[in-house]
């Protein structure tokens, strides 16, 4: 489904909270909220439940990512994703998420401590 003006406003507020985050835990909460909101906007009834079920783990992993790599790269891709959704570019948004997921799966940014 196409995101409404209210959907986009909620998503933008969360993206702004992520951009303003000054701690790894705060950034992790905001990026989790951003992706959870996308799940809700999508109209998929299962994905938000699955995501919520793993919310604590996701936030722990995001916190570790931010501790190791900082915020800039993910802030850039988050805003890119927001603008694709804002423009109604579903294929572009899906490609953006797929690229990010594939990079994560292939080990592009390991989150273990040495």
LINSULCOR-V247327 format. One record per pair of residues at least 4 apart in sequence whose C-alpha atoms are under 6 Angstrom apart, sorted by sequence separation. I is the first residue (numbers start at 1). J is the second residue. D is the distance in whole Angstrom. If there is no record, write none. Layout:
I,J,D
I,J,D
//
This chain:
3,7,6
8,12,6
24,28,6
33,37,6
48,52,6
59,63,6
65,69,6
66,70,4
71,75,6
74,78,6
85,89,6
94,98,6
95,99,6
98,102,6
104,108,5
21,26,6
66,71,6
84,89,5
103,108,5
21,27,5
18,27,5
39,48,5
84,93,5
18,30,5
81,93,6
14,34,6
28,59,5
28,62,5
28,63,5
25,63,5
24,63,5
24,66,5
65,111,6
//
